[in-house]
């Protein structure tokens, strides 16, 4: 919560004159002429003007104050971009000129960025910020009250008070995951609360395939080329590092809806429409294929129609797109 600065300039000139005039009887009984023509009243009005000016200046945060505040936050060794230390004796005019330029904004942003980096991990956001600061980390998600290192899958998602699990996706798939996870543990260990047990894990991947029918546009290329374009599009769309509609990687734990699958395929040049497929007996087939071990991830509506593939919070997709399961049906 930001500090609320008091307003020291809360009296206007008229208020000061009125207060000064009210003090006259307590100071001298002989002063009975309180009209504006009286020289004493003129002096009160003059002093009210001077007092108002002084209060206005006191109420302002000057450039020198900003420099001193930045120096207190950064320590005595802090130096500005021009090499001047906050503790050194400098020309006030030079300080004013420096801080009124872009350097002032730059220094303030630099300090704020420093304050944003936590040194203690208390909230989920703290854990994620410290984890992402480790070189080689692409993304991180913190899940409180869970022990995702539990070897028993049935116990992994049970509430575990005092436990925190951090799911780490390496920036580069070629980075040895265990080395990166160990480095993250070393970073979080001194930052955690004494009673918090931290578990650093890699994402789990759910294999997903696609069965879909495509009606191409009249001037689309060869079927093999179209299948290849669709397969590459879906692999890229579901990729952990480059997927999603924003190209920043498929979000951890985010479900994939059938409508989103259709939308991604529709972006491929040469696709006119998308239709479900059927088996040799004419029975409609699901658009998604998953391993039998995660068959419960298929979400259906009341009529049994597939709606999406669900992921848990520590999971990502492993797209296994086979071109032979993409059917191209040309217009007659």
Buried (B, 14 or more C-beta within 10 A) or exposed (E): EEEEEEEEBEBEEEEBBEEBBEEBEEEEEEEEEEEEEBEBBEEBBEEBEEBBEEBEEEEEEBBEEBBEBBBEEBEEEBEBEEEBEBEEEBEEEEBBEBBEEEBBEEBBEBBEEEEEEBEEBEEBEBBBBBBBEBEBBBBBBBBBEBBBEBEEEEEBBEEBEEBBBBBBBBBEEEBEBEEBBEBBBEBBEEBBEEEBEBBBBBBBEBEBBBBBBBBBEEEBEEBEEBBBBBBEBBBBBBBBBEBBEEEEBBBBBBEBBBEBBBEBBEEBEBBEEBEBBEEEEEEEBBBBBBEEEBEEBBBEEEEEEBBBBBBBBBBBBBBBBEBEBBBBBEEE
